[in-house]
């Protein structure tokens, strides 16, 4: 069951695989997940159906998907493509218990 924040909606279904991956990484001590491995982790989580995941979110690539997910206030997407240091992290406010 998706976690909720007070006054917010549940995580949209199209972002549940992303949050699952990020939570797995969080429990392993990886607060920030770098751009390159995240795509592979998501592809594995969706069993190779990354394109369908993007389509379900109304986007065509990982960058757009993460940008869309960030609008739901569940994660921070720091996009620095020029130095290849783009990363994603779950917002601390989302991790706190209700």
Buried (B, 14 or more C-beta within 10 A) or exposed (E): EEBEBEEEEEBBEBBBBBBBBBBEBBEEEBEBBEBEEBBEBBBEBBEEBBEEBBEBBEBEEBBEBBEBBBEBEBBBBEBEEEEEEBBBBBBEEBBEEE
